[in-house]
């Protein structure tokens, strides 16, 4: 059975069969408090007094039973500390996993992330991670070309037919002679570096070139990635 020291509240385990029916004195191994216990666990409230003239030591009396297997409050506190430390490690592991997954997603979808937060592009540049811009959801619309003497004007819109904001791309303008000879190529950027879903941004170029007005003009996106 379990008994508790009235003085320090330390819990002990004792063999009930070894306790005499008339009661037995026990001594706390922690604070040296002495009291009487009974088999029915009705402990005596009065603490016996020692006869100092006889140099009496209750811990050596034959009627005093040695307590085995004390369960100190310190043990309970130690278990609580271990449990709290384990919980801390679990939470630390969860937080680390969330951070790792967040960084992985940030790197994987960096083109989309930097379209919404362009300032993060600097972070990837410092880390040496390139950002590849895709033209998959972009289209050139409302393309117009006209000549005036030796000046070629090209204007149009870049349309985002995707569901998320994306980076715009530079537009490549190629002028080819009717005979198939490549006359010139030009690269221009639209008016905005990003474009929202289902929106468009305009672009315009004015090129001075000595060419026949019948020359073929090709307008396409130029592949681009950050350095």
PEMOVEN-V714035 format. One record per residue. RES is the residue in one small letter. SS is DSSP state (@ for helix, = for strand, . for the rest). Layout:
res->{RES & RES}
ss->{SS & SS}
This chain:
res->{x & x & x & x & x & x & x & x & x & x & x & x & x & x & x & x & x & x & x & x & x & x & x & x & x & x & x & x & x & x & x & x & x & x & x & x & x & x & x & x & x & x & x & x & x & x & x & x & x & x & x & x & x & x & x & x & x & x & x & x & x & x & x & x & x & x & x & x & x & x & x & x & x & x & x & x & x & x & x & x & x & x & x & x & x & x & x & x & x & x & x & x & x & x & x & x & x & x & x & x & x & x & x & x & x & x & x & x & x & x & x & x & x & x & x & x & x & x & x & x & x & x & x & x & x & x & x & x & x & x & x & x & x & x & x & x & x & x & x & x & x & x & x & x & x & x & x & x & x & x & x & x & x & x & x & x & x & x & x & x & x & x & x & x & x & x & x & x & x & x & x & x & x & x & x & x & x & x & x & x & x & x & x & x & x & x & x & x & x & x & x & x & x & x & x & x & x & x & x & x & x & x & x & x & x & x & x & x & x & x & x & x & x & x & x & x & x & x & x & x & x & x & x & x & x & x & x}
ss->{. & = & = & = & . & . & . & . & . & . & = & = & = & . & . & @ & @ & @ & . & . & . & . & . & = & = & = & = & . & . & . & . & . & . & = & = & = & = & . & . & . & . & . & . & . & . & . & . & . & . & . & . & @ & @ & @ & . & . & . & @ & @ & @ & . & . & . & . & . & . & . & = & = & = & = & . & @ & @ & @ & @ & @ & @ & @ & @ & @ & @ & @ & @ & @ & @ & @ & @ & @ & @ & @ & @ & @ & @ & @ & @ & @ & @ & @ & @ & @ & @ & @ & @ & @ & @ & @ & @ & . & @ & @ & @ & @ & @ & @ & @ & . & . & . & @ & @ & @ & @ & @ & @ & @ & . & . & . & . & . & = & = & . & . & . & . & = & = & = & = & = & = & = & = & = & = & = & . & . & = & = & = & = & = & = & = & = & = & = & . & . & . & . & . & = & = & . & . & . & = & = & = & = & = & = & . & . & . & . & . & = & = & = & = & = & = & = & . & . & . & . & . & = & = & . & . & . & . & = & = & = & = & = & = & = & = & = & . & . & . & . & . & . & . & = & = & = & = & = & = & . & . & = & = & . & .}
